[in-house]
């Protein structure tokens, strides 16, 4: 590394970078609706020892990578992971200015271009790196909150993958009655379970696409009609309510619970190709008692306390270290952004989740073969019906019998939380009939 050719100019720009980032962030949140939920739902916590703990168990911005402490920062055109449990990961992004770009600025200077024009050109790369780190935090946060596990896949990274499991509780996990569908009854079952635990749900995080499907269900149509005082019967064709009407009716029915609709895309780059993905799984709903769900834990980079001679530095949002330097052969100007940071989900005992793909159905082929109706097929296995029902009743306190229809039995299984379903699987293992 050697001093940037534009070191003097950068020294004028870098102290203002925080304000420039905030302005860009505001414009995107306004006109382009770019949201950063991690900035409102997480509190920032500084870690002096670089450890994290959980209290409970056309500019396109590209998400940054998490890189090992001793790895070079992956370069984006114009992103290795290592993680020791409890240690903050180092995340980084960089962007190069090639000779042609350098010449462009030199020509601008020689021709007496306005300072604002030159400054705007030299601000592009540090802004790119700062926002890229924000994108990384947002992607990690949405994945962590949605799945209870944050992982950066090989698809968007090179090297090993970072994986942190925040320990979402199986007893707080639920499926649905019908695979791929979410109904008010499904939601109400989770709300009731939370209430039974002494937890009052205030917000349901849901993908916008899933919310739209929910709004089109018959139960929602009837809820909205009832809220409006409309008289209807089974033959009445009810319209799909507007979002505002549904939200209002839902909050009225369920003690103020509201939906947080998520439709956030992240751009990643691999091998010079950019693609968009949505870190929030559209098949998951997450139920929260509060929107304050954890911490953004950050630490101080070694390069912050031991700067490299000739490199120009600035700090953005306390945790992001932005730098500019030059290398030769070939001649390039590099702008880098790096940070030690991790989104940490806390209070998992008060977080509930629901997977709309998690539902069992009647195996029509197996049912047709069971002429005496003494078996039930579920999870890809066939069980003795009498014993299966007995074990199911022990868990639910229900009164199903061996004469109960398979459809009714499986519907009751679908109402179990993940913990109880796992218990049922274990207890009926010896009752397989195959």
Secondary structure, DSSP 4 states (H G I P E B T S, - for coil): -B--TTHHHHHHHHTTHHHHHHHHHHHHHHTS----HHHHHEEEEE-TTSB---S------BPPEEE-TTSPPPEEP-------TTBPPEEEEEEEE-HHHHHHHHHHHHTT--HHHHHHHHHHHHHHHHHHHHHHHHHHHHHHHHHSEEE--TTT-SS---EEE----GGGEE--SSTT---HHHHHHHHHHHHHTT----EEEEEHHHHHHHHTSHHHHHHHHHHTT----TT--PPPPPHHHHHHHHHHHTTT-EEEEE---EEEEETTEEEEE-SS-TTEEEEES-S--EEEEEE--HHHHSPPTT-EEEEETTTEEEEEEEETTTTEEEEEEEEEEEEEE--GGG-EEEETT------HHHHHH-TT--EEEETTEEEEHHHHHHHHHHHH-----TTS-HHHHHHHHHTSBHHHHHHHHHHTGGGB--
